[in-house]
Every structure is written in structure tokens, then in C-alpha cells.
Amino acid sequence: MSLTRQSGHYLAIGIVQWLLDWGVMVGLSHVGVPVEIANIAGRICGASLGFWANGRFTFAGANTAVGRHQLLRFLVMWLGTTVASTWALATVDDLLGLKWAWLAKPLVELALGALGFFMSRHWVYRK
């Protein structure tokens, strides 16, 4: 499977996934939920969509699968990136305020998404 095709699918799914994640985070934090909890809730929503869609479409192939082992690997990756994302956004919120955290989220998630692409391609979805 070509890197170009995979990166295109990953980007398209990632945009939808990120919109869901960002919308939940902004919506919850807007009504008073602490940014850390709102971010985790948003990432759970996005991850639920992303795990299935990327496994089914982006990385589907003879040497890949979407099963229990892949889910466990995905959860390890997701926990690490969620800790990094939550720490970064909480730091921005503490230093600059909630609206800056809302604006920082796309940049944080873009950087983590690039890492996630390579981890997914070479580790998460492998049989």
C-alpha cells in the first residue's frame, strides 16, 4: 500500500476525527468543564472513530488487522498522546487562558497526528 494513499486517507479521516475531538473539547470547556477533562472526552470521541476508520480504510492490507491486539497497541499509543496533549493544553490554559488553549489544540494535535501516523502504519495495525 502506498505511503501517498495511506497519508491521504489518514489526513481525511484525521480531519473528521479532529473536528469531533475539538468540538467536544470546546463545547465542554465552554460550559465550565475543566480543560483537562474536556480534552480527554474529546480525544475519546475522536479516537473511537479513528481506530475503526483507519484500520478499515487507511492501513487495511494483507499484513494488517483490526482486532484485540491492534486495539491494545492503539490504546497504548492513545494514552501516551493524550497525556502529552492534555499536559500541553493545560499548560497553555494556565499561562495564557482558555481561548488560547482552544487555538493551541489544532497545533498540538497536528504534531501528535504525525507521530500517530507512523506508529499506526508500522506498529498499531500490524498482525
Backbone bond lengths (Angstrom), bond angles and torsions (degrees), N, CA, C in turn:
res aa  C-N    CA-C-N  psi(-1)  N-CA   C-N-CA  omega(-1)  CA-C   N-CA-C  phi
1 M - - - 1.445 - - 1.533 108.07 -
2 S 1.304 117.04 134.92 1.460 120.35 -172.83 1.529 111.84 -77.07
3 L 1.307 113.99 146.48 1.461 121.48 177.39 1.527 110.36 -61.63
4 T 1.318 117.61 -37.50 1.466 121.97 179.94 1.524 110.66 -63.84
5 R 1.329 116.24 -46.57 1.471 120.45 179.59 1.522 110.39 -63.51
6 Q 1.323 116.57 -46.52 1.460 119.91 -179.59 1.524 111.85 -62.79
7 S 1.314 116.92 -43.62 1.465 118.68 -178.21 1.532 110.98 -67.64
8 G 1.321 117.36 -33.85 1.460 120.25 176.16 1.519 112.51 -65.21
9 H 1.318 116.43 -46.09 1.472 120.31 177.33 1.524 110.95 -64.43
10 Y 1.340 116.07 -43.08 1.462 120.78 -179.41 1.533 110.02 -60.85
11 L 1.322 116.65 -41.20 1.458 120.88 179.18 1.532 111.01 -65.52
12 A 1.326 117.30 -46.16 1.472 120.68 -179.36 1.528 111.27 -62.39
13 I 1.314 116.80 -47.28 1.469 120.49 178.31 1.519 109.28 -65.90
14 G 1.319 116.63 -39.13 1.455 121.09 -179.90 1.512 113.33 -61.97
15 I 1.321 117.21 -36.54 1.464 120.28 178.44 1.527 110.19 -64.77
16 V 1.320 117.00 -46.56 1.468 120.49 178.41 1.530 109.93 -63.63
17 Q 1.301 115.77 -43.91 1.463 122.09 179.35 1.533 110.01 -61.01
18 W 1.321 116.70 -45.30 1.454 120.82 -179.05 1.524 111.55 -66.39
19 L 1.330 118.23 -40.17 1.464 120.36 178.34 1.530 110.97 -60.03
20 L 1.320 116.34 -41.72 1.456 120.49 176.72 1.529 110.37 -63.89
21 D 1.319 116.95 -49.08 1.460 123.18 179.12 1.528 110.82 -57.49
22 W 1.319 117.47 -52.21 1.455 122.44 -177.42 1.530 111.11 -63.68
23 G 1.319 116.75 -42.57 1.463 120.28 -179.91 1.515 112.42 -61.59
24 V 1.321 116.71 -43.10 1.472 120.53 178.14 1.524 109.76 -65.18
25 M 1.338 117.38 -45.13 1.466 121.02 -179.12 1.523 111.79 -61.19
26 V 1.328 116.78 -48.12 1.464 120.63 -179.31 1.530 110.19 -66.18
27 G 1.324 116.68 -45.12 1.461 119.58 -179.22 1.516 113.03 -60.24
28 L 1.318 116.04 -46.65 1.470 118.75 -179.67 1.523 112.26 -68.33
29 S 1.327 117.18 -43.02 1.468 118.81 -179.35 1.527 111.15 -68.64
30 H 1.319 117.24 -29.58 1.467 121.69 177.67 1.528 111.35 -63.69
31 V 1.330 116.75 -34.35 1.471 119.59 -179.93 1.527 112.48 -91.53
32 G 1.334 116.84 9.45 1.463 119.64 171.86 1.513 117.04 107.82
33 V 1.322 118.04 -1.71 1.464 119.98 176.72 1.538 107.22 -70.22
34 P 1.347 118.42 133.84 1.466 119.54 178.47 1.530 111.11 -54.74
35 V 1.337 115.85 143.52 1.458 121.64 -174.06 1.535 111.82 -57.65
36 E 1.322 117.85 -33.36 1.465 120.15 179.58 1.530 111.08 -63.43
37 I 1.309 116.78 -46.63 1.474 121.11 -179.16 1.526 109.97 -70.50
38 A 1.326 117.28 -40.90 1.459 120.82 178.43 1.527 110.75 -61.80
39 N 1.327 117.42 -39.97 1.463 121.05 178.87 1.525 111.22 -65.27
40 I 1.317 116.96 -43.53 1.467 120.05 179.64 1.526 110.25 -63.90
41 A 1.328 117.28 -42.15 1.471 120.24 178.64 1.528 110.84 -62.34
42 G 1.323 117.00 -42.43 1.459 120.43 177.82 1.515 111.99 -63.13
43 R 1.333 116.46 -42.70 1.462 120.43 -179.58 1.528 111.21 -66.66
44 I 1.315 118.40 -34.11 1.471 120.88 176.38 1.527 109.66 -63.74
45 C 1.329 116.77 -44.93 1.466 120.12 179.10 1.527 111.06 -61.68
46 G 1.313 116.81 -47.45 1.463 120.81 179.68 1.515 112.35 -64.41
47 A 1.332 116.42 -41.50 1.466 120.76 -178.29 1.529 111.54 -65.46
48 S 1.307 116.66 -36.78 1.468 119.84 179.40 1.526 110.83 -59.54
49 L 1.306 115.95 -42.76 1.458 120.84 177.20 1.530 110.98 -71.13
50 G 1.319 116.60 -46.26 1.461 122.03 -173.55 1.514 114.49 -65.21
51 F 1.321 118.31 -40.94 1.468 120.24 -178.82 1.518 110.20 -58.67
52 W 1.316 116.42 -50.90 1.459 119.93 -177.68 1.524 111.33 -66.69
53 A 1.332 117.48 -50.30 1.466 120.59 -173.93 1.532 112.05 -64.93
54 N 1.316 117.61 -42.31 1.464 119.36 179.32 1.525 111.52 -69.10
55 G 1.310 117.08 -37.51 1.463 119.38 177.32 1.519 112.54 -67.93
56 R 1.304 116.51 -36.79 1.467 122.06 -177.04 1.528 112.84 -79.63
57 F 1.328 117.42 -36.56 1.460 120.72 -173.47 1.530 113.88 -114.75
58 T 1.310 117.56 -50.61 1.460 120.85 -171.90 1.523 113.02 -70.17
59 F 1.322 117.06 -50.11 1.459 120.94 -172.97 1.526 113.37 -109.28
60 A 1.316 117.55 13.49 1.466 121.45 -179.19 1.523 110.17 -63.89
61 G 1.319 115.72 133.86 1.455 120.60 178.83 1.511 110.43 -178.29
62 A 1.314 116.35 -179.05 1.462 122.02 -176.95 1.524 112.71 -64.29
63 N 1.324 117.69 -30.58 1.465 121.13 -177.26 1.515 113.58 -102.38
64 T 1.336 116.56 16.61 1.457 119.92 -178.87 1.520 110.30 -125.74
65 A 1.334 114.72 165.22 1.457 120.82 179.23 1.530 108.96 -155.24
66 V 1.327 115.64 165.57 1.462 122.51 172.38 1.518 105.60 -127.84
67 G 1.310 115.40 89.49 1.460 121.39 -177.74 1.518 111.16 -141.39
68 R 1.317 114.62 -163.17 1.467 120.79 -176.22 1.525 112.21 -61.39
69 H 1.328 117.93 -44.53 1.467 120.59 -179.40 1.527 111.19 -63.52
70 Q 1.316 116.37 -41.57 1.459 120.43 179.26 1.534 110.70 -67.10
71 L 1.336 115.97 -37.56 1.461 119.52 177.62 1.527 110.84 -64.10
72 L 1.318 117.56 -41.88 1.463 119.95 178.44 1.525 111.46 -63.24
73 R 1.328 116.97 -42.20 1.469 119.87 176.51 1.519 110.91 -63.65
74 F 1.337 115.80 -42.22 1.461 120.19 178.39 1.523 110.48 -60.33
75 L 1.323 117.12 -42.44 1.467 120.41 -179.66 1.525 112.01 -63.81
76 V 1.332 116.86 -38.59 1.468 120.22 176.05 1.529 109.85 -61.21
77 M 1.329 115.74 -48.13 1.465 120.13 178.71 1.526 110.37 -62.29
78 W 1.325 117.25 -45.08 1.460 122.19 -177.62 1.524 111.24 -63.01
79 L 1.315 117.53 -41.87 1.467 120.00 179.11 1.526 110.86 -61.58
80 G 1.322 116.52 -43.82 1.463 119.85 178.85 1.516 112.81 -62.86
81 T 1.321 116.51 -45.69 1.463 119.35 -179.01 1.529 111.52 -71.60
82 T 1.321 117.29 -30.68 1.463 120.45 177.75 1.520 110.81 -69.31
83 V 1.314 117.16 -40.56 1.474 119.88 175.50 1.526 109.90 -60.34
84 A 1.336 116.94 -46.81 1.463 120.88 -179.99 1.525 111.37 -62.48
85 S 1.323 117.27 -45.40 1.458 122.23 -179.21 1.526 111.04 -63.82
86 T 1.317 116.46 -46.49 1.463 121.03 -177.41 1.525 110.64 -65.28
87 W 1.320 116.78 -42.16 1.465 120.07 177.81 1.529 110.07 -61.61
88 A 1.332 117.22 -46.99 1.466 120.80 -178.34 1.532 111.30 -61.36
89 L 1.324 117.19 -45.98 1.464 120.13 -178.01 1.519 111.88 -70.17
90 A 1.328 117.89 -36.65 1.468 120.68 176.61 1.527 110.19 -64.79
91 T 1.316 116.77 -37.94 1.465 120.94 178.13 1.520 110.75 -65.01
92 V 1.330 117.24 -45.42 1.463 120.78 177.45 1.529 110.02 -62.42
93 D 1.324 117.20 -42.70 1.465 121.33 179.16 1.528 110.38 -60.49
94 D 1.322 117.11 -45.70 1.469 121.07 -179.53 1.525 111.92 -64.49
95 L 1.336 116.91 -41.41 1.460 120.96 -174.97 1.524 113.80 -83.23
96 L 1.347 116.62 -38.16 1.461 119.84 -170.67 1.530 114.59 -122.01
97 G 1.325 117.50 -17.65 1.451 120.56 179.19 1.521 113.39 110.49
98 L 1.328 114.48 166.86 1.459 122.42 -173.70 1.528 113.01 -61.92
99 K 1.302 118.78 -43.09 1.470 120.05 -177.96 1.522 111.57 -63.86
100 W 1.323 117.73 -33.95 1.462 120.19 176.06 1.525 110.40 -69.83
101 A 1.344 116.72 -34.42 1.471 119.57 176.00 1.522 110.01 -63.90
102 W 1.326 117.30 -39.64 1.468 120.70 176.77 1.526 110.19 -60.76
103 L 1.320 116.42 -41.73 1.466 120.62 -179.84 1.533 112.57 -73.21
104 A 1.322 116.50 -30.24 1.467 120.41 -179.08 1.527 111.75 -75.18
105 K 1.313 117.78 -27.26 1.464 120.81 -174.88 1.531 113.27 -53.42
106 P 1.342 120.27 -45.15 1.469 118.35 179.55 1.533 112.92 -59.69
107 L 1.315 117.49 -39.51 1.466 120.20 -179.79 1.520 111.73 -67.95
108 V 1.315 115.84 -42.33 1.467 120.81 178.63 1.525 109.59 -62.36
109 E 1.313 116.44 -46.89 1.465 120.34 -176.78 1.530 112.06 -70.34
110 L 1.322 118.13 -30.85 1.459 120.93 176.28 1.530 110.36 -63.67
111 A 1.307 116.16 -46.25 1.469 119.89 178.67 1.526 111.01 -63.25
112 L 1.316 116.78 -43.99 1.461 119.81 179.63 1.526 111.36 -70.00
113 G 1.324 117.60 -30.37 1.462 121.55 177.32 1.517 112.25 -64.81
114 A 1.323 116.67 -38.21 1.470 120.22 177.84 1.525 109.92 -63.89
115 L 1.311 116.67 -43.83 1.466 120.62 175.95 1.531 110.20 -62.30
116 G 1.321 116.52 -43.36 1.460 121.67 -179.73 1.520 113.43 -61.91
117 F 1.330 116.97 -35.29 1.462 120.60 178.51 1.527 110.41 -60.22
118 F 1.313 116.72 -50.41 1.455 119.72 -177.26 1.521 112.19 -69.40
119 M 1.324 117.38 -36.36 1.464 119.63 176.49 1.531 110.82 -66.96
120 S 1.313 116.97 -40.25 1.473 120.95 178.87 1.520 110.95 -65.98
121 R 1.314 115.93 -44.58 1.477 121.50 -177.07 1.528 111.80 -64.89
122 H 1.318 116.83 -39.48 1.460 119.91 -171.72 1.529 114.56 -105.11
123 W 1.351 117.70 -8.62 1.462 117.79 -175.73 1.535 113.12 -138.90
124 V 1.319 117.87 -54.25 1.466 121.15 -169.87 1.523 112.24 -59.17
125 Y 1.322 118.80 -53.12 1.465 121.76 -171.64 1.518 114.20 -92.39
126 R 1.308 119.15 6.16 1.472 121.43 178.91 1.517 110.54 -72.18
127 K 1.328 115.55 146.57 1.478 120.96 176.97 1.507 109.65 -72.53
